[in-house]
Amino acid sequence: MSELILKAKKHNYNMKNILKDFGILLGLLVMGTVFSILSEHFLTIDNILTIALQTSVIGILAIAETYVIITSGIDLSVGSILAVAGVVTGKLMVSGVSITLSIMAGIAVGAICGLTTGLVVSRLNVAPFIATLGMMSIGRGVAYVITGAMPVSGLPEKFFFIGGGSIGIIPIPMLEMFVLAIIFGFILKKTRFGRYVYCLGSNEEAAVLSGINVRNTKVWVYVISGSLAAFAGVMMASRLVSAQSTAGTGYELDAIAAAIIGGASPTGGSGKITETIIGAFIIGTLRNGLNLVNVNAFWQQIAIGVVIIFAVYADNLRRKKGVAIN
Amino acid sequence: MPELLRMEGIEKTFPGVKALSGVNLVLESGELHALIGENGAGKSTLMKILAGVYRKDAGEIFVNGNKIDELDPDLSLKLGISIIYQEFNLFSDLTVAENIFIRREPKNKSLKFVIDYKQQKKKTQEVLDILNLKIKPDQKVSDLSVAEQQMVEIAKALSMKSQILVMDEPTAALTESEITELFKVIKGLKASGVGIIYISHRLEELNEICDRVTILRDGKYIKTVNFEDVTMNGLISSMVGRSLDNKFPKKHDLKIDTSKVLLKINKIQRGKKLDVENLSLYKGEILGIYGLMGSGRTELARAIFGADRVDKFDVNIFGQDMKVKSPFDAIKYGLGYLTEDRKKDGLALELSVEYNINLPSLDRTTSYGVINDKKTNENTTKYIKDLKIKTPSIHQIAKNLSGGNQQKVVIGKWLCKESKIIIFDEPTRGIDVGAKFEVYELMIRLAQQGIGVIMISSELPEVIGISDRVIIMREGKLSGELKGSDLTEEKILSYAIM
């Protein structure tokens, strides 16, 4: 009986995954084509670079969300951590600390926020949704407290390079996003830790019974999330040459959307960085394209919501197919 | 006495297994009719058909003399049939009254969609009074004890004017005094004409309340007798007594070295629910652990494996004193645990065969945290070959494999880890006959190689066919040990029940 079942599966596991990657890429290309038809400004070098720039921040946040979502958790605090890190880095630089040290401190702050969230989730058994909701509020508050709700200006000129510079025509932020994607993609795919993350998300109980330290793995995942969010915060403060306590408000939703469109399932156990990055570009392109076609920001919000629902529905169908063959 | 229920010639087949064939059951008004049989005999299947949850394939059902063709849960309730499941069907956040009248709430006379809480409370109090219960209608079910919750279930059945009550293992979670109270209530119900179908393994209890007994075995109807006409031993004999086919590999004379103790449990104890003393595992043997549901077998396995906290843990492994705080520690000592429910906690279903097999062994196949694909692929291929796992590729996701192959993947996981003692909890559950045979052969091979094999099973034939020695558990304690010619179904079952 089992042989018949296996023979019925004509597609190798590899084929299925390639098709999935291809599917999202195809969606992106179709979207791009549609917008280039609707607006003559879309397919210009300037505009493409703008998309790349805008996508880099969301892209980095989406990498963070991918890790967390694979463990069937969620991180609503990335937008707030982005702000806190930017603000801390800004304030330090303004008071004379070197750029490098300030950046390191900013990222450390993000890591600490992540550590806190991770401990609350793994030791106190608070649901990730709630824990990160709390951190989101706390982080935002901390940013306001540090700055008195005023933007931190007077940042050194050299700082601009990180978030706003370019090598040739390639914006540095885009390079940073790709480098981080490669590093964290590698970790997920090729390291022991990465496997523990997938197993924890796919079946936590089985992971425990296989000897994995699930609690520690969870903590590390949130530390990674916080650190990446902090990096994005530093990048943003650099681009605007001003650290604002309102930075990143609402970004977590785009980041989560990007990860989910990229195929990270909310039930845990699946997600890939490459697909997440494509998802981030889909969101970035959508926002950019709708802007060019003069659709106002509120309709963009609606559009993104529709895309998320459709993407998850399509993903559900794909999963169900796997079961049906059995 | 009028006949409340007649089930005749009931047949039910599920893919791959004939659950019921030719089963009869007659329930008279005012009688307590016990339904007994081993795990898997078909008792719950029969009751689910009565409840309308399953459809019978053949046979006839008469309620109060009327033939019923299509039974579904709603109709079953309307006909006056109430089932009290072992795990209860109550909403713990709602009150007693709300639970009793769920979906039947008395409505306000003018505003038809508004619940008349006063009426609901009054009617609830009435039925609680009939049963002489001290529970109040407004109490939240989650605040009640298990015994009180059971009473709420009975009250619910009573308020629905159920004439046919089915109770599934009602005394499993009760104390002595609570059981006495329950029996008082049962006697009252009988006197008022209610017929009760009573499923239980605790045969001694039946002395007080039982009128007749129907025995099932392997889905077949054995007989129905008056309780006063049988003995305990007679009942047990009827429950077992099948011939063992050649379903099991021949065991060559395994050299069981009782001087080489692999694992010695001096004491494992958790409250009153688990208390195991003086259990040893010898090199070369397959130690079977048999027990009915709730006897504590899985609890014991999980305790040994460090998955659950216990109060006392005094265990020697390979001569060393064992200190475990988590499965990680147990695995370090060389233990492996094949869980009862591979889908629940044995496999990461969405991940590949390769991921699953290598999972606990990654420290061996990584350098500086990075996985050596060559090594993990080699491992996977080796165990796919050794265990004859049927999969198109090492990257196939576990969900897509058949049950037997999934089980082999979990076994492969522990072989890859080179575990020295493996606890197999229900190793052949949900797998086809061919794979079962292969798993048996594997366990015998492992024991011959000197790896400790503990097999927990609730299938008597399997336990007898494979084990060299069998420990029986009952209510969290060891109740007996059998080997050699003493290894008969009757002896094992009697230790499990009495």
Chai-1 contact restraints between the chains, C-beta under 6 A:
chainA,res_idxA,chainB,res_idxB,connection_type,confidence,min_distance_angstrom,max_distance_angstrom,comment,restraint_id
A,S2,B,K390,contact,1.0,0.0,6.0,A-B,restraint_1
A,S2,B,S402,contact,1.0,0.0,6.0,A-B,restraint_2
A,L6,B,P392,contact,1.0,0.0,6.0,A-B,restraint_3
A,Y13,B,H395,contact,1.0,0.0,6.0,A-B,restraint_4
A,Y13,B,Q396,contact,1.0,0.0,6.0,A-B,restraint_5
A,K190,B,V370,contact,1.0,0.0,6.0,A-B,restraint_6
A,K190,B,I371,contact,1.0,0.0,6.0,A-B,restraint_7
A,T191,B,G369,contact,1.0,0.0,6.0,A-B,restraint_8
A,T191,B,V370,contact,1.0,0.0,6.0,A-B,restraint_9
A,R192,B,L362,contact,1.0,0.0,6.0,A-B,restraint_10
A,R192,B,T366,contact,1.0,0.0,6.0,A-B,restraint_11
A,R192,B,G369,contact,1.0,0.0,6.0,A-B,restraint_12
A,C199,B,A348,contact,1.0,0.0,6.0,A-B,restraint_13
A,S202,B,A348,contact,1.0,0.0,6.0,A-B,restraint_14
A,S202,B,E350,contact,1.0,0.0,6.0,A-B,restraint_15
A,S202,B,L351,contact,1.0,0.0,6.0,A-B,restraint_16
A,N203,B,A348,contact,1.0,0.0,6.0,A-B,restraint_17
A,E205,B,D345,contact,1.0,0.0,6.0,A-B,restraint_18
A,A206,B,D345,contact,1.0,0.0,6.0,A-B,restraint_19
A,A206,B,G346,contact,1.0,0.0,6.0,A-B,restraint_20
A,A206,B,A348,contact,1.0,0.0,6.0,A-B,restraint_21
A,L209,B,P327,contact,1.0,0.0,6.0,A-B,restraint_22
A,L209,B,D345,contact,1.0,0.0,6.0,A-B,restraint_23
A,S210,B,L359,contact,1.0,0.0,6.0,A-B,restraint_24
A,S210,B,P360,contact,1.0,0.0,6.0,A-B,restraint_25
A,G211,B,P327,contact,1.0,0.0,6.0,A-B,restraint_26
A,G211,B,F328,contact,1.0,0.0,6.0,A-B,restraint_27
A,G211,B,I331,contact,1.0,0.0,6.0,A-B,restraint_28
A,G211,B,P360,contact,1.0,0.0,6.0,A-B,restraint_29
A,G269,B,E350,contact,1.0,0.0,6.0,A-B,restraint_30
A,S270,B,E350,contact,1.0,0.0,6.0,A-B,restraint_31
A,N326,B,N400,contact,1.0,0.0,6.0,A-B,restraint_32
